[in-house]
């Protein structure tokens, strides 16, 4: 039996990009879930539960990221992570 998998594509809209504070917020959400979470930018694939790995992506405004989650709560994890990114990590009023 294969484990559940979820994939979403999202664009960073935060003018400051995915800097230290948003990366910390991302990881805090990701570690709440059992699912393995990976973030893909172009050909680079990183562990979504590692703040240092996320920072290496240098995801500026306009960067497209593919989020992949594998595990029993994969859909829920990506729902929350996509909402976090699309709401600019709470840094900007839309």
C-alpha positions as CSV (number, residue, x, y, z in Angstrom):
1,X,0.0,0.0,0.0
2,X,1.4,3.4,-1.0
3,X,1.3,6.3,1.4
4,X,-0.9,9.3,0.6
5,X,0.8,12.0,-1.5
6,X,-0.1,15.6,-2.1
7,X,1.5,18.1,-4.5
8,X,0.8,21.8,-4.7
9,X,2.5,24.6,-6.7
10,X,2.6,28.1,-5.1
11,X,4.2,31.4,-6.0
12,X,5.9,33.5,-3.3
13,X,4.1,36.8,-3.2
14,X,5.7,38.2,-0.1
15,X,7.8,41.3,-1.3
16,X,10.5,40.3,1.2
17,X,10.5,36.7,-0.1
18,X,11.0,33.6,2.0
19,X,13.5,35.1,4.5
20,X,14.4,34.0,8.0
21,X,11.1,34.7,9.8
22,X,8.8,33.2,7.1
23,X,11.1,30.2,6.9
24,X,10.8,29.7,10.6
25,X,7.0,30.0,10.4
26,X,7.0,27.4,7.5
27,X,9.1,24.9,9.5
28,X,6.9,25.4,12.6
29,X,3.8,24.5,10.6
30,X,5.6,21.6,8.8
31,X,6.8,19.9,11.9
32,X,3.3,19.6,13.3
33,X,2.6,17.0,10.7
34,X,3.7,13.4,10.3
35,X,4.0,13.8,6.6
36,X,7.4,14.1,4.9
37,X,7.4,17.5,3.3
38,X,9.7,18.5,0.5
39,X,10.0,21.9,-1.3
40,X,11.2,21.9,-4.9
41,X,12.5,25.0,-6.7
42,X,13.7,24.3,-10.3
43,X,15.9,21.2,-9.9
44,X,16.6,21.7,-6.2
45,X,14.7,19.5,-3.7
46,X,14.9,20.2,0.0
47,X,13.5,19.1,3.4
48,X,10.6,21.3,4.3
49,X,11.2,20.7,8.0
50,X,14.7,22.3,7.9
51,X,15.0,26.0,8.2
52,X,18.5,26.0,6.8
53,X,17.5,24.1,3.8
54,X,14.6,26.4,3.1
55,X,16.9,29.5,3.4
56,X,19.2,27.9,0.7
57,X,16.3,28.2,-1.8
58,X,16.7,32.0,-1.8
59,X,13.0,32.2,-2.7
60,X,12.4,35.8,-3.6
61,X,9.0,37.4,-4.6
62,X,7.7,35.7,-7.7
63,X,9.6,32.4,-7.1
64,X,7.5,29.3,-7.9
65,X,7.8,26.5,-5.5
66,X,6.3,22.9,-5.6
67,X,5.4,21.5,-2.2
68,X,5.2,17.8,-1.9
69,X,4.0,15.8,1.1
70,X,4.0,12.1,1.7
71,X,2.1,10.6,4.6
72,X,-1.3,10.2,6.3
73,X,-1.8,14.0,6.8
74,X,-0.2,15.1,3.6
75,X,-3.3,17.0,2.3
76,X,-3.8,18.9,5.7
77,X,-0.1,19.8,5.8
78,X,-0.1,21.3,2.4
79,X,-3.4,23.1,3.0
80,X,-1.9,24.9,5.9
81,X,1.5,25.6,4.2
82,X,-0.1,26.9,1.0
83,X,-2.4,29.2,3.1
84,X,0.7,30.5,5.0
85,X,2.5,31.3,1.8
86,X,-0.4,32.9,-0.1
87,X,-1.1,35.1,2.9
88,X,2.5,36.4,2.8
89,X,3.3,34.9,6.1
90,X,1.2,37.5,7.8
91,X,3.7,40.2,6.9
92,X,1.5,42.3,4.5
93,X,-2.0,43.4,4.4
94,X,-3.8,42.4,1.3
